[in-house]
């Protein structure tokens, strides 16, 4: 459809055909098309009576259920701006959001109204309890007039790499995000029946761009969508069995949990599933093959951004499903050369009518990433021979270790091959010698006794020396229960914890290092102090000793020479007699 018809189509999706066909479901039961449309008009009228006006930002702090979808639609009927927010948002992040929004009205449920994230509102803000408003009968008689470029939603990024940003989406961008998705699924035949005949299970939080567009997607197609409040694995499996869901949209963290618990899950309960639609992280071919050998349905990885209100690339059916796939319907993708990157790799930039109009209060930051109609994603990617794109790293997360660029995705893929590993994330840690070194946070499978030594040994056998993790942190989770890993939060937690067994290991290796240095320099305190190594793990010990020795002897050894000096690494690892370097 044309840009001029976008607004009309968006409103058409809110005026569902009359009938008692089930639309949204949750633990409280299913809501029919008739009941959902009527309830959205009742809620819209109550919001209007409470003073909500066109283009007013209204935060939503509700639990995952159909009432969240009702709040979105009711606000859009008034041409107000929906601001879905996570109930798990930290106090610091919420204070920043309140400062940006300056809300006068906030929507909550009776079971969320007393939560700190709601009660910590700025003075003067009114809390409206949605389930209480829905007890009224008066309905909105007509939708507020609106234009395609009017704001429809402000969706905050997860803050996984810094302070969350408020992404402003228009009615037009939301329309195109959903319209593109419908065309993609229909034209590429991901399922064996029309979309309107499917039951859809949405396991993404409603307070994400996926949750927002899924509401419109459900209304545009008219299929059944179940939105569970709780995301426990046993509950998810039972819901799939009860609803006979054919399409399951879920985060990679949940999908990996299903794979890990495979032996304890009755695959017959999942027999209805045709497609597992996930995003936020790529899966290796081995992971996909292992999952699909146990359970019915195909895994389709979709790459999207909050700035695009949905998917941009997806693994297509009918061929090898690798990396993050190929551009979706309505999306153009290009690679822009990146300094130091290998041929065939570069920064991903995309163009789509689903792109947002900017960041709230951060015009200069938006101008840096949106130029000449293209959005620069800051993802370093490469093409394979089949035209699939593979993410190597976020550009700002590329680990510059000496003269080497280390891609976190490669380190993570290697560690995930360890049988007892559930998930992991790699990131850069500052280092006074190499600039940065690799750190990893690793989550073990339930009931496993995963130790950092096992991770270290596996990495030393499967990664080049410059890619080896210098710090390995075993933890029970990678982030708050959202959609993707919060790297900034993990680094903060690392700063705040005592490393336990790692401290003991560090002391032992420090003593060994000191013994080696003493072999070269004797007991000269001045040289010994200059050569002291405060390392967190021993995998970079050889490189550091080489470096320190070269400096002490007035020589300079390049980083490449350090890492190619395998005998020195072998000597350190096996504790054989020292051999002088550079002498």
C-alpha positions in Angstrom: 0.0 0.0 0.0 1.1 3.6 -0.5 2.3 5.9 2.2 -0.9 7.9 1.9 -3.0 4.9 2.7 -1.0 3.8 5.7 -3.1 5.6 8.3 -6.3 4.3 6.9 -5.0 0.7 7.0 -3.7 1.0 10.5 -7.2 2.1 11.7 -8.8 -0.7 9.7 -6.8 -3.2 11.7 -8.4 -1.9 14.9 -11.9 -2.4 13.5 -11.9 -6.2 13.3 -14.8 -8.1 11.6 -17.6 -8.9 13.9 -17.6 -12.3 15.4 -16.8 -14.5 18.3 -13.6 -15.7 16.9 -10.9 -16.0 19.6 -8.3 -13.3 19.3 -6.1 -12.8 22.3 -5.6 -15.3 25.1 -3.9 -15.6 28.4 -4.2 -17.5 31.7 -7.6 -15.7 32.3 -9.0 -17.2 29.1 -9.6 -16.0 25.5 -11.0 -12.7 24.3 -13.1 -12.7 21.1 -12.8 -10.2 18.3 -16.1 -8.6 19.3 -15.1 -8.3 23.0 -11.6 -7.0 22.3 -12.9 -4.2 20.0 -15.6 -3.2 22.4 -13.2 -3.2 25.4 -10.7 -1.1 23.5 -13.4 1.5 22.8 -14.5 1.5 26.5 -10.9 2.0 27.6 -10.4 4.7 25.1 -13.4 6.6 26.3 -12.2 6.3 29.9 -8.8 7.6 29.0 -10.3 10.5 27.1 -12.5 11.4 30.1 -9.3 11.3 32.3 -7.7 13.9 30.1 -5.5 11.9 27.7 -5.1 13.9 24.5 -3.7 13.4 21.0 0.1 13.0 20.9 0.4 12.7 24.6 3.0 10.1 25.7 1.4 7.6 28.1 3.6 5.0 29.8 2.2 1.5 30.2 3.4 -0.6 33.2 1.2 -3.7 33.0 1.8 -7.4 33.1 1.9 -9.6 30.0 -1.7 -10.2 29.0 -4.4 -9.1 26.6 -5.0 -5.9 28.6 -1.6 -4.7 27.6 -2.7 -5.0 24.0 -6.0 -3.2 24.9 -4.0 -0.3 26.3 -2.0 0.0 23.1 -5.1 0.0 20.9 -7.1 2.4 23.1 -4.3 4.9 23.1 -4.0 4.7 19.3 -7.7 5.3 19.0 -7.1 8.7 20.7 -4.0 9.3 18.6 -2.0 9.3 21.9 1.6 7.9 22.1 2.0 4.5 23.8 5.2 4.1 25.9 5.4 0.4 26.9 7.9 -0.1 29.8 9.4 -3.2 31.4 8.3 -3.9 35.0 11.9 -5.0 35.6 13.4 -1.6 34.6 16.0 -0.5 37.1 15.4 2.5 39.3 18.2 4.5 37.6 16.9 3.7 34.2 13.4 4.7 35.2 14.4 8.0 36.7 16.1 8.8 33.3 12.9 7.8 31.4 10.7 9.9 33.7 13.0 12.9 33.1 12.6 12.5 29.4 8.9 11.8 29.2 7.6 14.0 32.1 4.4 11.9 32.1 1.1 13.2 33.5 -0.7 9.9 33.1 0.5 6.3 33.5 -1.4 3.0 32.9 -1.1 0.1 35.3 -3.0 -3.0 36.4 -4.3 -3.7 39.9 -1.5 -6.2 40.4 1.2 -3.7 39.3 0.0 -0.5 40.7 1.9 -1.1 44.0 5.2 -2.0 42.5 8.1 0.4 43.1 8.5 1.0 39.4 5.0 2.4 39.4 4.9 4.1 42.8 8.2 6.0 42.0 6.4 8.3 39.5 7.2 12.0 39.4 4.9 14.2 41.5 1.7 15.1 39.8 1.5 12.0 37.5 -1.8 10.2 37.7 -2.0 6.4 37.8 -4.9 4.9 35.9 -5.7 1.2 36.7 -6.8 -0.4 33.4 -8.8 -3.4 34.8 -10.9 -1.0 36.9 -11.5 1.3 33.9 -12.8 -1.6 31.9 -15.7 -2.1 34.3 -17.4 0.9 32.7 -19.8 0.7 29.8 -19.5 3.9 27.8 -17.6 3.5 24.5 -15.7 5.9 22.3 -17.9 6.8 19.4 -15.2 7.6 16.9 -11.4 7.5 16.6 -9.4 10.7 16.8 -8.1 12.0 13.5 -4.5 11.2 12.8 -1.8 11.5 10.1 0.7 8.8 9.0 3.6 10.8 10.5 2.0 11.3 13.9 3.9 9.6 16.7 2.3 6.2 17.7 4.8 4.7 20.2 8.0 5.5 22.1 9.8 2.1 22.6 12.8 2.0 24.8 15.8 0.0 23.9 17.0 -2.7 26.3 20.0 -0.7 27.4 22.2 -3.7 26.8 25.1 -1.5 25.8 24.3 1.7 27.7 21.5 3.9 28.8 18.1 3.0 27.2 17.0 5.2 24.3 13.4 6.1 23.5 12.8 5.2 19.9 10.0 7.2 18.3 7.8 5.3 15.9 5.1 6.8 13.7 1.8 5.3 12.7 3.3 4.8 9.3 6.4 3.0 10.5 4.4 0.6 12.6 2.1 -0.1 9.7 5.0 -0.9 7.4 6.7 -3.1 10.0 3.6 -5.3 10.3 2.7 -5.1 6.6 6.3 -6.2 5.6 6.1 -9.1 8.0 2.8 -10.3 6.7 4.1 -10.2 3.1 7.3 -12.0 4.1 5.5 -14.9 5.9 2.9 -15.3 3.1 5.1 -15.0 0.0 7.9 -17.2 1.3 5.4 -19.9 2.7 6.8 -20.3 6.2 3.6 -22.2 7.2 1.4 -24.7 5.4 -1.8 -22.7 5.9 -3.0 -19.1 5.7 -1.8 -16.9 8.5 -5.4 -16.2 9.7 -5.8 -19.9 10.5 -2.8 -20.1 12.7 -2.5 -20.0 16.5 0.4 -17.8 17.5 2.2 -18.0 20.8 4.1 -14.8 21.7 6.7 -15.3 24.4 8.4 -11.9 23.9 7.6 -9.3 26.6 4.8 -7.0 25.5 7.0 -4.0 26.5 9.3 -4.5 23.4 9.0 -3.6 19.8 8.1 -7.2 19.1 5.2 -7.0 21.6 3.9 -3.8 20.1 4.0 -5.0 16.5 2.6 -8.4 17.5 -0.5 -6.7 18.7 -1.0 -5.0 15.3 0.0 -8.2 13.5 -2.7 -10.2 15.4 -5.4 -7.6 14.5 -4.3 -7.3 10.9 -4.4 -11.0 10.3 -7.1 -11.9 12.7 -5.4 -15.1 14.0 -5.3 -16.4 17.6 -2.5 -15.1 19.8 -1.7 -16.4 23.3 0.2 -14.1 25.6 1.3 -15.9 28.8 1.9 -14.0 32.0 4.6 -16.4 33.2 7.5 -17.7 31.1 8.4 -20.9 33.1 9.5 -23.6 30.7 6.9 -26.2 32.0 4.2 -23.6 31.5 5.3 -22.8 28.0 5.2 -26.5 27.0 1.8 -26.9 28.5 0.4 -23.8 26.7 1.7 -25.0 23.4 0.0 -28.4 23.9 -3.3 -26.7 25.0 -3.5 -24.1 22.3 -2.0 -26.3 19.6 0.1 -23.3 18.5 1.7 -23.6 15.1 3.9 -20.4 15.3 5.9 -19.7 18.5 7.7 -16.4 18.8 10.3 -16.5 21.5 13.7 -15.2 22.6 16.9 -17.2 21.9 17.3 -17.5 25.7 14.0 -19.4 26.0 14.7 -21.4 22.8 18.1 -22.6 24.2 16.4 -23.5 27.5 14.0 -25.8 25.6 17.0 -27.3 23.8 18.9 -27.9 27.0 15.9 -29.5 28.8 15.2 -31.6 25.7 15.4 -35.0 27.5 12.8 -33.9 30.1 10.3 -32.5 27.6 7.6 -34.5 26.0 8.0 -33.7 22.3 4.5 -34.9 21.6 3.2 -31.8 23.5 5.0 -29.7 20.8 3.7 -31.6 17.8 1.6 -28.7 16.5 4.6 -26.3 16.1 5.6 -25.6 12.5 7.9 -22.7 13.1 10.0 -21.3 16.0 10.5 -17.6 15.3 13.3 -16.1 17.3 15.8 -13.2 17.1 18.4 -11.3 19.0 21.1 -14.0 18.6 22.2 -16.4 15.8 22.3 -20.2 16.2 25.0 -22.4 14.8 24.0 -25.0 12.3 24.9 -27.6 14.9 22.5 -26.1 17.4 19.7 -26.0 14.9 20.3 -29.5 13.8 20.3 -30.8 17.3 17.1 -28.9 18.3 15.2 -30.0 15.2 16.2 -33.6 15.6 14.4 -33.6 19.0 11.4 -31.4 18.4 9.0 -30.6 15.6 9.1 -27.4 13.6 11.8 -25.3 12.0 13.9 -22.5 13.7 13.8 -19.2 11.8 16.2 -16.5 13.2 15.0 -13.0 12.6 17.2 -10.0 13.0 15.5 -6.8 14.0 16.0 -3.5 15.8 13.8 -1.4 18.0 14.6 1.3 15.5 12.8 -0.7 12.8 9.9 -1.9 14.9 10.5 -5.5 13.9 12.4 -7.7 11.5 14.8 -6.6 8.9 16.5 -9.9 8.0 15.3 -13.5 8.4 16.4 -17.0 7.6 14.3 -18.1 4.6 12.6 -21.5 4.3 13.6 -23.9 1.6 17.4 -23.4 1.9 20.2 -23.5 4.4 19.2 -21.4 7.4 22.5 -19.7 8.4 23.5 -16.6 10.3 20.7 -13.9 10.4 19.5 -14.8 6.9 18.6 -12.4 4.1 16.6 -9.2 3.9 12.9 -9.4 4.6 10.2 -8.1 2.3 10.5 -4.3 2.2 14.1 -4.1 3.4 17.3 -3.2 1.7 20.6 -4.2 3.3 24.2 -3.1 2.4 27.7 -3.5 3.9 29.8 -0.4 4.5 33.6 -0.9 4.7 34.9 -0.8 8.2 38.5 0.1 9.0 40.6 -3.0 9.6 37.9 -5.5 8.7 38.5 -8.3 6.2 37.2 -8.1 2.6 33.6 -9.1 2.5 32.9 -7.7 6.0 31.6 -4.3 7.0 29.0 -2.4 9.0 25.4 -3.3 8.2 23.1 -0.5 7.0 19.4 -0.9 6.2 16.7 1.0 4.5 13.0 0.4 5.2 9.7 2.3 5.6 9.5 0.7 9.0 12.3 2.8 10.4 11.6 5.1 13.3 11.6 8.9 13.1 14.3 9.4 15.7 15.4 9.2 19.4 13.5 11.1 22.0 15.5 14.2 23.0 18.6 12.9 21.2 18.5 14.4 17.8 22.3 14.6 17.4 22.7 10.9 18.2 20.0 10.0 15.7 21.7 12.0 13.0 24.8 9.9 13.5 23.1 6.6 12.8 20.4 7.7 10.2 21.9 9.3 7.1 20.5 9.7 3.6 17.7 7.4 4.3 19.9 4.6 5.6 20.1 3.4 9.2 23.6 2.3 10.3 23.1 -0.5 12.7 26.7 -0.5 14.2 26.8 -4.3 13.6 29.8 -5.8 11.9 28.7 -8.5 9.5 29.8 -10.6 6.6 28.2 -12.4 3.7 28.6 -16.1 3.1 28.7 -17.8 -0.3 24.9 -18.3 -0.3 24.1 -14.6 0.4 23.3 -15.0 4.1 24.5 -12.4 6.5 26.4 -13.3 9.7 26.9 -11.0 12.7 30.5 -10.8 13.9 30.0 -8.2 16.6 28.6 -4.9 17.6 31.2 -2.5 16.3 31.6 -0.9 19.7 31.9 -4.4 21.2 34.7 -5.5 18.9 37.6 -6.4 21.2 40.8 -4.7 20.2 43.5 -6.9 21.8 46.8 -5.6 20.7 46.7 -5.3 17.0 44.0 -8.0 16.7 40.3 -7.6 16.3 38.4 -10.3 18.2 34.7 -10.9 17.4 32.7 -11.8 20.5 30.3 -13.9 18.4 33.1 -16.3 17.5 34.2 -16.7 21.1 30.6 -17.2 22.2 29.9 -19.8 19.5 33.0 -21.8 20.6 32.0 -21.8 24.3 28.4 -22.8 23.5 29.8 -26.1 22.1 30.7 -27.2 25.6 28.0 -29.7 26.6 27.5 -28.1 30.1 27.1 -24.6 28.8 23.6 -23.1 28.6 24.6 -19.6 27.3 27.4 -17.1 27.4 28.4 -13.6 26.3 31.9 -12.3 25.5 33.1 -8.7 25.9 36.2 -6.6 26.2 38.0 -5.8 29.4 40.5 -3.0 29.7 44.1 -4.1 29.9 47.2 -1.8 30.4 49.3 -3.8 28.0 47.1 -5.1 25.2 44.4 -2.4 25.4 41.7 -4.9 25.8 41.4 -8.6 26.5 38.5 -11.0 26.2 36.2 -11.6 29.2 33.3 -14.1 29.2 30.3 -14.7 31.4 29.0 -18.2 31.2 25.8 -19.9 32.4 26.0 -23.6 33.0 23.1 -26.0 32.4 20.9 -26.7 35.4 22.4 -29.2 37.8 25.8 -29.1 36.0 29.0 -28.5 37.9 30.6 -26.3 35.2 33.9 -24.8 36.3 35.8 -22.0 34.7 38.8 -24.3 34.3 36.7 -26.5 31.9 35.8 -23.4 29.8 39.5 -22.3 29.8 40.7 -25.7 28.6 38.2 -25.9 25.9 39.0 -22.5 24.6 42.7 -23.1 24.6 42.1 -26.1 22.3 39.7 -24.3 19.9 40.7 -20.7 19.7 43.8 -18.8 18.6 45.8 -17.3 21.6 44.6 -13.7 20.9 41.0 -14.8 21.2 41.3 -16.7 24.5 39.3 -15.4 27.4 41.4 -13.9 30.1 38.6 -13.7 32.6 35.9 -16.4 32.9 32.9 -15.7 35.1 30.5 -18.5 35.9 27.1 -17.1 36.7 23.5 -18.3 37.0 22.1 -15.7 34.5 23.2 -13.2 32.0 20.8 -10.4 32.4 17.4 -9.3 33.8 14.6 -11.4 32.3 14.2 -9.4 29.1 15.0 -10.3 25.5 18.8 -9.9 25.2 21.9 -9.9 27.3 22.7 -6.8 29.2 26.5 -6.5 28.7 26.7 -3.2 30.6 24.9 -4.8 33.5 27.2 -7.8 33.4 30.3 -5.7 33.5 28.9 -3.8 36.5 28.2 -7.1 38.3 31.7 -8.2 37.6 33.0 -5.1 39.2 30.8 -5.6 42.2 31.5 -9.3 43.0 34.2 -11.3 44.6 35.6 -13.8 42.1 35.9 -16.6 44.6 37.8 -19.6 43.2 39.2 -17.3 40.5 41.0 -15.3 43.2 42.7 -18.5 44.5 43.7 -19.5 41.0 45.0 -16.0 40.3 47.2 -16.2 43.5 48.7 -19.5 42.4 49.5 -18.3 38.9 50.9 -15.0 40.2 53.3 -17.0 42.3 54.3 -19.1 39.3 54.7 -15.9 37.2 56.9 -14.4 39.9 59.1 -17.5 40.0 59.6 -17.2 36.2 60.4 -13.6 36.4 62.8 -14.2 39.3 64.6 -16.8 37.1 65.4 -14.0 34.7 65.9 -11.0 37.0 66.9 -12.5 40.3 65.6 -10.6 43.3 66.1 -7.1 41.9 63.1 -5.3 43.6 63.0 -2.5 41.1 62.8 -4.8 38.0 60.5 -7.1 39.9 58.0 -4.3 40.6 58.1 -3.1 37.0 57.5 -6.6 35.8 54.6 -7.4 38.2 51.6 -8.9 36.4 48.1 -8.5 37.9 46.4 -11.1 35.7 42.9 -12.5 36.2 43.5 -15.8 34.4 46.6 -17.6 33.0 45.7 -17.8 29.3 47.5 -14.6 28.5 50.3 -15.2 31.0 52.8 -16.2 28.3 52.1 -13.1 26.2 52.4 -10.9 29.2 55.7 -12.4 30.3 57.1 -12.1 26.8 56.0 -8.4 26.7 57.5 -7.6 30.1 60.7 -9.4 29.3 61.1 -7.5 26.1 60.5 -4.2 27.8 62.9 -5.0 30.6 65.6 -5.9 28.1 65.0 -2.7 26.1 63.5 -4.6 23.1 60.1 -4.4 21.5 58.3 -7.4 20.4 55.2 -7.0 18.2 51.9 -8.4 19.3 51.9 -10.7 16.3 55.3 -12.1 17.4 54.0 -12.6 20.9 51.0 -14.7 19.8 53.0 -16.7 17.3 55.5 -17.7 20.0 53.9 -21.0 20.7 56.9 -22.6 22.5 56.6 -19.9 25.2 52.9 -20.7 25.6 53.6 -24.4 25.7 56.2 -23.8 28.3 53.9 -21.8 30.5 51.0 -24.2 30.1 53.1 -27.4 30.8 55.4 -25.9 33.4 58.6 -26.9 31.8 62.0 -25.3 32.3 62.0 -21.6 31.1 63.6 -20.6 27.9 64.8 -17.0 27.6 62.9 -15.0 25.0 64.6 -12.4 22.8 68.1 -13.2 24.2 
